[in-house]
Amino acid sequence: MAKHKIVEKLFNLRRLHLSDRNFILIVSSMVGIASGLAAVLLKLSVHHIHEYLTHYNFVENWGLLLFPIIGLIITTVIAKSLYKESSVGHAITDILHDIFKNNSNIAKGKIYSRFVTSMFTVGFGGSVGLESPIVLTGGAIGSNIAQSFLLDYKTKTLMIGCGTAGVISAIFNAPITGLIFSIEVILTGVSVANFVPLLISSVSAAIVSSLIVGEEVLFSFKILEDFQPQNIPFFIILGVLAGFMSIYFNQTLHQMEHLMEEKIPNRYRRALYGGIVLSIFIFVFPPIYGEGYETIKALLNGEELQLLNRAELFETIIPNTKAWLFLAYIIMVLFAKVIAASLTLSAGGSGGTFGPALVIGGLTGFAFARFINLLGIADLHETHFILVGMSGVLCGVVYAPLTAIFLIAEITGGYTLFVPLMLVSAIAYTTVSVVDPDAPHVRALKARGDYLKGDRDMQVLDRLNINKLIETNFVTVPVKGYLSDLVSAISISQRSVFPVVDDEGKLKGVITLDQVREIMFDQEQQAKVKIANVMNEPPSIVYYGERMPTVMQKFEKEDAWNLPVVDENKKYVGMVSKSRIFSVYRKQLQRLNKEWVGN
């Protein structure tokens, strides 16, 4: 209570000395700094865990059989026992759910829950990325800071966008990418006025990242060769390949999650069995351990022996075929990464597809360019195709072409590859859109009936709470009673509808005044006519807590103005009227229209 009074005093004080616009800019910088610190802390934590485990892995590779299993089991125990979370994946889906369904209020626990679980999952070798969990952390930071300052729905949503922009900016030291990701994936749209807070948050986080994190932890690369326009046909082919790899990854993940949930419902067993299979894959293909960015760095820097230290053995077995065998190995690593990432997430690991998409794209680009070079068809710059491939698959997996384009442009320090980046991303996006026009997080929201982006009428309606619209001043009558009981109820009621209930309070029917108007003053009929004989089945029933869109469908289908509400045990709770819904809807619409001005 004291804390609330302090916040209220600060709120009133700032209203006297700061305009709303300036205050939002200050809050956005706070969100940016906080989200930047969170992203840096997570990145450094995972980096040091990885270094510690691999440094003290005295028996080469054998620790890889244990670490992923341990990481997944720890993640599952923490998520289920400590944080009570049913799932630790698909953070973007969770954020959008809270924006659409929870008035942009993200639980405070989500600031650190995915942070901790992803640290164990990825640090111990889970083959997923940190971007998705830290995006939820950033969104939760923005939402909770906004809540603490008693900000409205529109501003809370904007601060969620600032938090997500900040963490992406910090984790890649790419402020433009963070800004674009927030606009393209999280927010429904921004005006110029809202663009500035996002930019401030993103830049603040990038500054924090650059001041604290060393280059060895961040992913960055400088392009030395110029783009060659004559290679455009090969980039077109790469765009198609990137699109198909994105489809393969998305479908593999979806099918594996469904299979694991169906075949292994127990979460602990799922973590154990999934961890065992994942460990075997990592043991055979060590480059897929963890996020996998080290693999891409090695390919970009020409350090191929770092990925395949048995090259001399292959050369001895089949002379002059080292390059082809290495290409075959990279292709196997590519498909193994898809399976490993899907296994990690479906087994209960905490992570996302952002990082794996970049690694899969880089491997796809390298494999394609190396194949063309070995055939002697052309002399392609393999680094160009690695980077452009990363953009293509990221675009196809996340359905965010601008984010993918500007990310690669920023981490390479320029726009040398801007033309092929746009070309490959556009082709990849078109390819995946033909198969499925909805991004995976959108598809998940639609399956739950939560996706309301772009439908403002439905957004307003869905934010109405049916439980707050229930009217309880309807007089009930007993199903075992007589017309005289109904007459008594009529005499004390101001309503024309009378719910009929049994001894346990369960709804049995309804009676309207029009049904009994002709006989209710007949003394003889009052004593003889049973309520059970004159009541009707309600045209439809509304359940306590039911979503408003489905309630309105019932009203429209039955052409009714009043419907009874029951709980899960069919006990009568009250009545809900269409006129009251319309009245509250109108007020909500008027209020939200003010929030939407400028959006």
C-alpha positions as CSV (number, residue, x, y, z in Angstrom):
1,M,0.0,0.0,0.0
2,A,2.9,2.4,0.9
3,K,4.6,1.5,-2.3
4,H,1.5,2.3,-4.3
5,K,1.2,5.8,-2.6
6,I,4.9,6.5,-3.4
7,V,4.4,5.6,-7.0
8,E,1.2,7.8,-7.1
9,K,3.1,10.8,-5.7
10,L,5.9,10.4,-8.2
11,F,3.3,10.1,-10.9
12,N,1.7,13.3,-9.9
13,L,5.1,15.0,-9.5
14,R,6.2,14.2,-13.0
15,R,2.9,15.4,-14.5
16,L,3.7,18.8,-13.0
17,H,7.3,19.0,-14.4
18,L,7.4,16.7,-17.5
19,S,5.2,16.4,-20.5
20,D,3.9,13.0,-21.4
21,R,6.1,12.9,-24.5
22,N,9.3,13.6,-22.6
23,F,8.4,11.2,-19.8
24,I,7.9,8.4,-22.4
25,L,11.4,9.2,-23.8
26,I,12.9,8.9,-20.4
27,V,11.1,5.6,-19.6
28,S,12.1,4.2,-23.0
29,S,15.8,4.9,-22.2
30,M,15.3,3.1,-18.9
31,V,13.8,0.1,-20.6
32,G,16.7,0.2,-23.2
33,I,19.4,0.2,-20.5
34,A,17.7,-2.5,-18.4
35,S,17.0,-4.8,-21.4
36,G,20.6,-4.2,-22.7
37,L,22.0,-5.3,-19.4
38,A,19.8,-8.4,-19.3
39,A,20.9,-9.4,-22.8
40,V,24.6,-8.9,-22.0
41,L,24.3,-10.8,-18.8
42,L,22.6,-13.7,-20.5
43,K,25.1,-13.8,-23.3
44,L,28.1,-13.6,-21.0
45,S,26.6,-16.2,-18.6
46,V,26.1,-18.8,-21.4
47,H,29.5,-17.9,-22.9
48,H,31.3,-18.6,-19.6
49,I,29.3,-21.8,-18.9
50,H,30.2,-23.1,-22.4
51,E,33.9,-22.2,-21.9
52,Y,34.0,-23.8,-18.4
53,L,32.4,-27.1,-19.6
54,T,34.5,-27.5,-22.7
55,H,37.7,-26.4,-21.0
56,Y,37.3,-29.0,-18.2
57,N,36.1,-31.7,-20.6
58,F,39.2,-33.9,-20.0
59,V,38.0,-36.8,-22.2
60,E,37.5,-35.3,-25.6
61,N,33.9,-35.2,-26.7
62,W,32.6,-37.6,-24.1
63,G,31.2,-34.8,-22.0
64,L,29.0,-34.0,-24.9
65,L,27.0,-37.1,-24.1
66,L,26.1,-35.8,-20.6
67,F,25.9,-32.0,-20.7
68,P,22.8,-31.6,-23.0
69,I,20.9,-34.2,-20.9
70,I,21.8,-32.4,-17.7
71,G,20.9,-29.1,-19.1
72,L,17.4,-30.2,-20.3
73,I,16.6,-31.9,-17.0
74,I,17.7,-28.9,-15.0
75,T,15.6,-26.6,-17.3
76,T,12.5,-28.9,-16.9
77,V,12.9,-29.0,-13.1
78,I,13.2,-25.2,-12.8
79,A,10.4,-24.5,-15.2
80,K,7.9,-26.9,-13.7
81,S,8.8,-26.9,-10.0
82,L,10.1,-23.3,-9.5
83,Y,8.3,-21.2,-12.1
84,K,5.3,-23.4,-12.6
85,E,5.5,-22.9,-16.4
86,S,3.8,-25.4,-18.7
87,S,6.1,-24.5,-21.6
88,V,9.4,-22.6,-22.0
89,G,9.4,-22.2,-25.7
90,H,7.8,-19.8,-28.2
91,A,8.4,-16.5,-26.4
92,I,7.1,-14.3,-29.2
93,T,3.8,-16.2,-29.0
94,D,3.7,-15.5,-25.2
95,I,4.4,-11.8,-25.7
96,L,1.7,-11.4,-28.4
97,H,-0.8,-13.3,-26.2
98,D,-0.2,-10.9,-23.3
99,I,-0.6,-7.9,-25.7
100,F,-3.8,-9.1,-27.2
101,K,-5.3,-10.9,-24.2
102,N,-3.8,-9.5,-21.0
103,N,-3.9,-5.7,-21.6
104,S,-0.1,-5.8,-22.3
105,N,0.6,-6.9,-18.7
106,I,3.4,-9.4,-18.7
107,A,4.0,-11.2,-15.4
108,K,7.0,-10.0,-13.4
109,G,8.3,-13.5,-13.2
110,K,8.9,-13.7,-16.9
111,I,11.7,-11.1,-16.5
112,Y,13.9,-13.9,-15.2
113,S,12.2,-17.2,-15.7
114,R,13.3,-17.8,-19.4
115,F,16.6,-16.0,-18.6
116,V,17.5,-18.7,-16.1
117,T,16.1,-21.7,-18.0
118,S,17.7,-20.7,-21.3
119,M,21.1,-20.3,-19.6
120,F,21.0,-23.9,-18.6
121,T,19.6,-25.2,-21.9
122,V,22.0,-23.4,-24.2
123,G,25.0,-23.3,-21.8
124,F,24.9,-27.0,-21.5
125,G,24.8,-27.6,-25.2
126,G,21.1,-27.3,-26.2
127,S,21.2,-26.5,-29.9
128,V,18.9,-23.4,-29.9
129,G,19.3,-19.7,-29.7
130,L,19.2,-17.2,-26.8
131,E,17.3,-14.5,-28.8
132,S,13.7,-15.8,-28.2
133,P,14.1,-16.1,-24.3
134,I,15.8,-12.8,-24.0
135,V,13.1,-11.2,-26.2
136,L,10.5,-12.3,-23.6
137,T,12.8,-10.9,-20.8
138,G,13.0,-7.6,-22.7
139,G,9.3,-7.4,-23.2
140,A,8.6,-8.3,-19.6
141,I,11.0,-5.5,-18.5
142,G,9.2,-3.0,-20.7
143,S,5.8,-4.0,-19.5
144,N,6.6,-4.0,-15.8
145,I,8.4,-0.7,-15.9
146,A,5.3,0.7,-17.7
147,Q,3.0,-0.9,-15.1
148,S,5.1,0.6,-12.2
149,F,4.5,4.1,-13.7
150,L,0.7,3.4,-14.1
151,L,0.9,3.9,-17.9
152,D,-2.0,3.0,-20.2
153,Y,-2.4,0.1,-22.6
154,K,-0.9,1.9,-25.6
155,T,2.2,3.0,-23.7
156,K,2.6,-0.4,-22.1
157,T,2.6,-2.0,-25.5
158,L,5.1,0.5,-26.8
159,M,7.4,-0.2,-23.8
160,I,7.1,-4.0,-24.6
161,G,8.3,-3.0,-28.1
162,C,11.1,-1.0,-26.6
163,G,12.2,-3.9,-24.4
164,T,12.3,-6.3,-27.3
165,A,14.1,-3.8,-29.5
166,G,16.7,-3.3,-26.7
167,V,17.6,-7.0,-26.2
168,I,17.9,-7.7,-30.0
169,S,20.0,-4.6,-30.3
170,A,22.3,-5.6,-27.4
171,I,22.7,-9.2,-28.2
172,F,24.0,-8.4,-31.8
173,N,25.1,-4.8,-31.2
174,A,22.7,-3.9,-34.0
175,P,20.4,-1.0,-33.0
176,I,18.6,-0.7,-36.4
177,T,17.8,-4.4,-36.4
178,G,16.4,-4.2,-32.8
179,L,14.2,-1.3,-33.9
180,I,13.0,-3.1,-37.1
181,F,12.4,-6.4,-35.3
182,S,10.1,-4.7,-32.7
183,I,8.1,-3.0,-35.4
184,E,8.0,-6.0,-37.8
185,V,7.2,-8.8,-35.3
186,I,6.0,-7.4,-32.0
187,L,4.0,-4.2,-32.6
188,T,1.0,-3.8,-34.8
189,G,2.3,-0.5,-36.2
190,V,3.9,2.7,-35.0
191,S,3.7,6.4,-35.8
192,V,6.7,8.7,-36.1
193,A,6.0,9.8,-32.5
194,N,6.3,6.2,-31.3
195,F,9.3,5.5,-33.5
196,V,11.5,7.8,-31.4
197,P,11.1,5.9,-28.1
198,L,11.9,2.6,-29.9
199,L,15.0,4.1,-31.4
200,I,16.2,5.5,-28.0
201,S,15.7,2.2,-26.3
202,S,17.5,0.3,-29.1
203,V,20.4,2.7,-29.1
204,S,20.7,2.7,-25.3
205,A,20.9,-1.1,-25.2
206,A,23.5,-1.1,-28.0
207,I,25.6,1.3,-26.0
208,V,25.4,-0.9,-23.0
209,S,26.4,-3.9,-25.0
210,S,29.4,-2.2,-26.7
211,L,30.7,-0.9,-23.3
212,I,30.5,-4.3,-21.6
213,V,30.7,-7.2,-24.0
214,G,33.9,-8.0,-25.9
215,E,34.0,-8.8,-29.6
216,E,34.8,-12.4,-28.9
217,V,31.3,-12.9,-27.5
218,L,29.4,-10.9,-30.2
219,F,28.8,-12.1,-33.7
220,S,30.5,-9.8,-36.2
221,F,32.4,-10.0,-39.5
222,K,33.9,-7.5,-41.9
223,I,33.4,-8.0,-45.6
224,L,36.6,-7.5,-47.6
225,E,35.4,-8.5,-51.1
226,D,33.0,-6.4,-53.2
227,F,29.6,-7.7,-54.4
228,Q,29.8,-9.1,-57.9
229,P,26.6,-8.6,-59.9
230,Q,27.3,-11.5,-62.2
231,N,26.6,-13.8,-59.3
232,I,23.0,-12.8,-59.0
233,P,21.7,-16.0,-60.7
234,F,23.4,-18.0,-57.9
235,F,21.9,-15.8,-55.2
236,I,18.4,-16.4,-56.8
237,I,19.0,-20.2,-56.5
238,L,20.2,-19.6,-52.9
239,G,17.0,-17.8,-52.1
240,V,14.9,-20.8,-53.2
241,L,17.2,-23.1,-51.2
242,A,16.9,-20.9,-48.1
243,G,13.1,-20.9,-48.5
244,F,13.0,-24.7,-48.6
245,M,15.3,-25.1,-45.7
246,S,13.1,-22.7,-43.7
247,I,10.0,-24.8,-44.5
248,Y,11.9,-28.0,-43.6
249,F,13.0,-26.5,-40.3
250,N,9.6,-25.1,-39.3
251,Q,7.8,-28.4,-40.3
252,T,10.4,-30.6,-38.5
253,L,10.0,-28.5,-35.3
254,H,6.2,-28.6,-35.5
255,Q,6.0,-32.3,-36.1
256,M,8.6,-33.2,-33.5
257,E,6.9,-31.1,-30.8
258,H,3.6,-32.8,-31.6
259,L,5.2,-36.3,-31.6
260,M,7.0,-35.7,-28.3
261,E,3.9,-34.4,-26.5
262,E,1.8,-37.3,-27.8
263,K,4.2,-40.1,-27.2
264,I,6.0,-38.8,-24.1
265,P,3.5,-36.8,-22.0
266,N,5.6,-36.8,-18.9
267,R,7.9,-33.7,-19.1
268,Y,10.8,-35.3,-17.1
269,R,10.9,-38.4,-19.4
270,R,10.6,-36.1,-22.4
271,A,13.7,-34.2,-21.2
272,L,15.6,-37.4,-20.5
273,Y,14.9,-39.2,-23.7
274,G,15.2,-36.1,-25.9
275,G,18.4,-35.2,-24.1
276,I,19.9,-38.7,-24.8
277,V,19.1,-38.4,-28.6
278,L,20.3,-34.8,-28.7
279,S,23.6,-35.8,-27.0
280,I,24.2,-38.5,-29.5
281,F,23.7,-36.0,-32.4
282,I,26.1,-33.5,-30.7
283,F,28.7,-36.3,-30.0
284,V,28.7,-37.2,-33.7
285,F,28.5,-33.6,-34.9
286,P,30.2,-31.4,-32.3
287,P,29.7,-28.1,-34.4
288,I,25.9,-28.2,-33.5
289,Y,26.7,-27.9,-29.7
290,G,25.1,-24.8,-28.3
291,E,24.0,-21.8,-30.4
292,G,26.4,-22.7,-33.2
293,Y,27.7,-19.3,-34.0
294,E,31.3,-20.5,-33.5
295,T,30.8,-22.8,-36.5
296,I,29.7,-19.9,-38.7
297,K,32.7,-17.8,-37.5
298,A,35.1,-20.6,-38.3
299,L,33.7,-20.9,-41.9
300,L,33.8,-17.1,-42.4
301,N,37.4,-17.0,-41.2
302,G,38.5,-20.0,-43.3
303,E,39.2,-22.1,-40.2
304,E,37.7,-25.3,-41.5
305,L,40.1,-27.7,-39.7
306,Q,38.5,-26.4,-36.5
307,L,35.3,-28.1,-37.5
308,L,36.8,-31.3,-38.9
309,N,40.0,-32.2,-37.2
310,R,40.0,-35.6,-39.0
311,A,40.7,-34.1,-42.4
312,E,44.0,-35.9,-42.7
313,L,42.3,-39.3,-42.1
314,F,39.9,-38.6,-45.0
315,E,42.8,-37.6,-47.2
316,T,44.5,-40.9,-46.5
317,I,41.4,-43.0,-47.2
318,I,40.4,-41.3,-50.5
319,P,43.2,-39.1,-51.9
320,N,42.3,-35.6,-53.2
321,T,38.8,-35.8,-51.9
322,K,39.3,-33.8,-48.7
323,A,37.2,-30.8,-50.0
324,W,34.3,-33.0,-51.1
325,L,34.3,-34.9,-47.9
326,F,34.3,-31.7,-45.9
327,L,31.4,-30.5,-48.0
328,A,29.5,-33.7,-47.3
329,Y,30.2,-33.3,-43.6
330,I,28.9,-29.7,-43.6
331,I,25.7,-30.9,-45.3
332,M,25.3,-33.5,-42.6
333,V,25.9,-30.9,-39.9
334,L,23.3,-28.7,-41.6
335,F,20.5,-31.3,-41.3
336,A,21.7,-32.4,-37.9
337,K,21.3,-28.8,-36.7
338,V,17.7,-28.8,-37.8
339,I,17.0,-32.0,-35.9
340,A,19.1,-31.0,-32.9
341,A,17.3,-27.6,-32.6
342,S,13.9,-29.3,-32.9
343,L,14.8,-32.0,-30.3
344,T,16.0,-29.3,-27.9
345,L,12.8,-27.4,-28.0
346,S,10.4,-30.4,-28.2
347,A,12.2,-32.0,-25.2
348,G,11.4,-29.0,-23.1
349,G,14.5,-26.8,-23.6
350,S,14.3,-23.1,-23.3
351,G,15.4,-21.3,-26.4
352,G,14.2,-20.1,-29.8
353,T,14.6,-20.6,-33.5
354,F,16.2,-17.2,-34.3
355,G,19.8,-18.5,-33.6
356,P,19.4,-21.9,-35.3
357,A,17.9,-20.2,-38.3
358,L,21.1,-18.0,-38.7
359,V,23.3,-21.1,-38.3
360,I,21.3,-23.2,-40.7
361,G,21.2,-20.3,-43.2
362,G,25.0,-19.9,-43.0
363,L,25.6,-23.6,-43.5
364,T,23.2,-23.6,-46.5
365,G,25.0,-20.7,-48.1
366,F,28.4,-22.2,-47.5
367,A,27.4,-25.6,-48.8
368,F,25.9,-24.1,-52.0
369,A,28.8,-21.9,-52.8
370,R,31.4,-24.6,-52.0
371,F,29.5,-27.0,-54.3
372,I,29.5,-24.5,-57.2
373,N,33.2,-23.8,-56.6
374,L,34.2,-27.4,-56.5
375,L,32.4,-28.1,-59.8
376,G,34.3,-25.2,-61.4
377,I,31.1,-23.5,-62.6
378,A,32.0,-20.2,-61.0
379,D,34.3,-18.6,-58.4
380,L,32.0,-17.5,-55.7
381,H,32.9,-15.7,-52.5
382,E,31.8,-18.2,-49.9
383,T,31.7,-15.6,-47.2
384,H,29.1,-13.7,-49.2
385,F,26.9,-16.7,-49.5
386,I,27.2,-17.7,-45.9
387,L,26.0,-14.2,-44.8
388,V,23.3,-13.9,-47.3
389,G,22.1,-17.5,-46.6
390,M,21.8,-16.5,-42.9
391,S,19.5,-13.7,-43.9
392,G,17.4,-15.9,-46.2
393,V,16.7,-18.7,-43.7
394,L,16.1,-16.3,-40.8
395,C,13.6,-14.5,-42.9
396,G,11.9,-17.8,-43.8
397,V,11.8,-19.0,-40.2
398,V,10.7,-15.8,-38.4
399,Y,8.8,-14.3,-41.3
400,A,10.6,-11.0,-40.8
401,P,12.4,-10.0,-44.0
402,L,13.5,-6.5,-42.9
403,T,14.9,-7.8,-39.7
404,A,16.9,-10.4,-41.5
405,I,18.3,-8.0,-44.1
406,F,19.3,-5.3,-41.6
407,L,20.8,-7.8,-39.1
408,I,23.3,-9.0,-41.6
409,A,24.0,-5.5,-42.9
410,E,24.8,-4.3,-39.3
411,I,26.9,-7.3,-38.1
412,T,29.0,-6.9,-41.3
413,G,29.5,-3.2,-40.7
414,G,28.1,-2.0,-44.0
415,Y,25.7,-2.4,-46.9
416,T,28.0,-4.1,-49.4
417,L,25.6,-7.1,-49.7
418,F,22.4,-5.1,-49.5
419,V,21.2,-6.1,-53.0
420,P,21.7,-9.9,-52.6
421,L,20.3,-9.7,-49.0
422,M,17.1,-8.1,-50.3
423,L,16.9,-10.5,-53.3
424,V,17.5,-13.7,-51.3
425,S,15.2,-12.7,-48.4
426,A,12.4,-11.8,-50.8
427,I,12.6,-15.1,-52.6
428,A,12.8,-17.1,-49.3
429,Y,9.9,-15.2,-47.9
430,T,7.8,-15.8,-51.0
431,T,8.7,-19.5,-51.0
432,V,7.6,-20.0,-47.4
433,S,4.5,-17.9,-47.8
434,V,3.2,-20.1,-50.6
435,V,3.4,-23.1,-48.3
436,D,2.1,-21.3,-45.2
437,P,1.1,-17.6,-45.2
438,D,1.3,-17.4,-41.4
439,A,4.4,-17.2,-39.3
440,P,4.7,-20.1,-36.7
441,H,4.0,-17.7,-33.8
442,V,0.9,-16.3,-35.6
443,R,-0.3,-19.8,-36.4
444,A,0.0,-20.8,-32.8
445,L,-2.0,-17.8,-31.7
446,K,-4.7,-18.4,-34.3
447,A,-5.0,-22.0,-33.1
448,R,-5.7,-20.7,-29.6
449,G,-8.1,-18.0,-30.9
450,D,-5.8,-15.3,-29.6
451,Y,-4.6,-13.6,-32.8
452,L,-6.4,-10.2,-33.2
453,K,-3.7,-8.2,-35.0
454,G,-5.3,-5.7,-37.4
455,D,-8.9,-6.4,-36.3
456,R,-9.6,-3.5,-34.0
457,D,-13.2,-4.4,-33.6
458,M,-12.3,-7.9,-32.4
459,Q,-9.6,-6.5,-30.2
460,V,-12.1,-4.3,-28.4
461,L,-14.6,-7.1,-28.1
462,D,-12.1,-9.6,-26.8
463,R,-10.9,-7.3,-24.1
464,L,-14.3,-7.3,-22.5
465,N,-14.6,-9.6,-19.5
466,I,-17.9,-11.5,-19.5
467,N,-17.6,-12.1,-15.8
468,K,-17.9,-8.3,-15.2
469,L,-21.0,-8.0,-17.3
470,I,-23.1,-10.6,-15.5
471,E,-26.3,-9.2,-14.0
472,T,-27.5,-10.9,-10.8
473,N,-30.8,-9.0,-10.2
474,F,-32.9,-11.6,-12.0
475,V,-35.2,-13.4,-9.6
476,T,-35.0,-17.2,-9.8
477,V,-37.9,-19.7,-9.4
478,P,-37.7,-23.3,-8.3
479,V,-38.2,-26.0,-10.9
480,K,-40.5,-27.9,-8.5
481,G,-42.6,-24.9,-7.8
482,Y,-46.0,-23.7,-9.2
483,L,-47.2,-20.7,-11.0
484,S,-48.0,-19.1,-7.7
485,D,-44.2,-19.1,-7.0
486,L,-43.6,-17.4,-10.3
487,V,-46.3,-14.7,-9.5
488,S,-44.5,-14.0,-6.2
489,A,-41.3,-13.6,-8.1
490,I,-42.9,-11.3,-10.6
491,S,-44.2,-9.1,-7.8
492,I,-40.6,-8.3,-6.5
493,S,-38.7,-8.3,-9.8
494,Q,-38.1,-5.5,-12.3
495,R,-37.1,-8.0,-15.0
496,S,-39.2,-9.9,-17.4
497,V,-37.0,-13.1,-17.5
498,F,-36.9,-15.6,-14.7
499,P,-34.3,-18.4,-14.5
500,V,-35.5,-21.8,-13.3
501,V,-33.2,-23.7,-11.0
502,D,-33.3,-26.9,-9.0
503,D,-32.5,-27.5,-5.4
504,E,-28.7,-27.5,-6.1
505,G,-28.9,-24.2,-8.0
506,K,-28.4,-25.8,-11.4
507,L,-30.1,-24.1,-14.3
508,K,-33.1,-26.0,-15.7
509,G,-34.8,-23.5,-18.0
510,V,-36.1,-19.9,-18.3
511,I,-39.6,-18.4,-18.2
512,T,-40.5,-15.0,-19.7
513,L,-43.4,-12.8,-18.6
514,D,-45.0,-13.1,-22.0
515,Q,-45.3,-16.9,-21.6
516,V,-47.6,-16.7,-18.6
517,R,-49.2,-13.3,-19.0
518,E,-52.7,-14.8,-19.9
519,I,-52.8,-17.3,-17.0
520,M,-50.8,-15.8,-14.2
521,F,-53.8,-13.9,-12.6
522,D,-56.0,-17.1,-12.6
523,Q,-56.1,-18.2,-9.0
524,E,-57.0,-21.8,-10.0
525,Q,-54.2,-22.0,-12.5
526,Q,-51.7,-20.6,-10.0
527,A,-52.3,-23.6,-7.8
528,K,-52.3,-26.2,-10.5
529,V,-49.8,-25.2,-13.2
530,K,-46.2,-26.4,-12.5
531,I,-43.3,-24.2,-13.4
532,A,-41.6,-27.3,-15.1
533,N,-44.5,-27.4,-17.5
534,V,-44.3,-23.7,-18.7
535,M,-40.6,-23.2,-18.7
536,N,-38.5,-23.3,-21.9
537,E,-35.0,-24.5,-22.6
538,P,-32.7,-21.4,-22.8
539,P,-31.8,-20.7,-26.5
540,S,-28.2,-21.0,-25.5
541,I,-26.0,-21.0,-22.4
542,V,-23.0,-18.8,-21.6
543,Y,-20.3,-20.2,-19.4
544,Y,-18.6,-18.2,-16.7
545,G,-15.2,-16.9,-18.1
546,E,-16.2,-17.6,-21.7
547,R,-14.5,-15.4,-24.3
548,M,-16.7,-12.5,-25.6
549,P,-16.4,-13.3,-29.3
550,T,-18.0,-16.7,-28.8
551,V,-20.7,-15.2,-26.5
552,M,-21.6,-12.7,-29.3
553,Q,-21.8,-15.6,-31.8
554,K,-24.4,-17.2,-29.5
555,F,-26.4,-14.0,-29.3
556,E,-26.4,-13.6,-33.1
557,K,-27.2,-17.2,-33.8
558,E,-30.2,-17.3,-31.4
559,D,-31.3,-13.7,-32.0
560,A,-31.5,-13.4,-28.3
561,W,-31.2,-10.3,-26.0
562,N,-30.6,-12.2,-22.7
563,L,-28.7,-15.4,-22.0
564,P,-28.2,-17.3,-18.7
565,V,-24.7,-17.7,-17.4
566,V,-23.6,-20.9,-15.6
567,D,-20.4,-22.2,-14.0
568,E,-18.6,-25.4,-14.9
569,N,-21.0,-27.4,-12.8
570,K,-24.0,-25.9,-14.6
571,K,-25.0,-23.9,-11.6
572,Y,-26.8,-20.6,-12.4
573,V,-24.6,-17.5,-12.0
574,G,-26.7,-14.7,-13.6
575,M,-27.8,-13.3,-16.9
576,V,-25.9,-11.4,-19.5
577,S,-27.7,-9.0,-21.9
578,K,-26.8,-7.8,-25.4
579,S,-27.7,-4.3,-24.5
580,R,-25.3,-4.1,-21.6
581,I,-22.5,-5.6,-23.8
582,F,-23.1,-3.0,-26.4
583,S,-23.0,-0.2,-23.8
584,V,-19.7,-1.3,-22.3
585,Y,-18.3,-2.0,-25.8
586,R,-19.1,1.6,-26.9
587,K,-17.3,3.0,-23.8
588,Q,-14.3,0.7,-24.4
589,L,-14.1,1.7,-28.0
590,Q,-14.2,5.4,-27.2
591,R,-11.4,4.9,-24.7
592,L,-9.2,2.8,-27.0
593,N,-9.7,5.2,-29.9
594,K,-7.9,7.8,-27.8
595,E,-5.0,5.3,-27.3
596,W,-4.9,4.4,-30.9
597,V,-4.6,8.0,-32.2
598,G,-1.3,8.2,-34.0
599,N,-0.9,4.4,-34.3
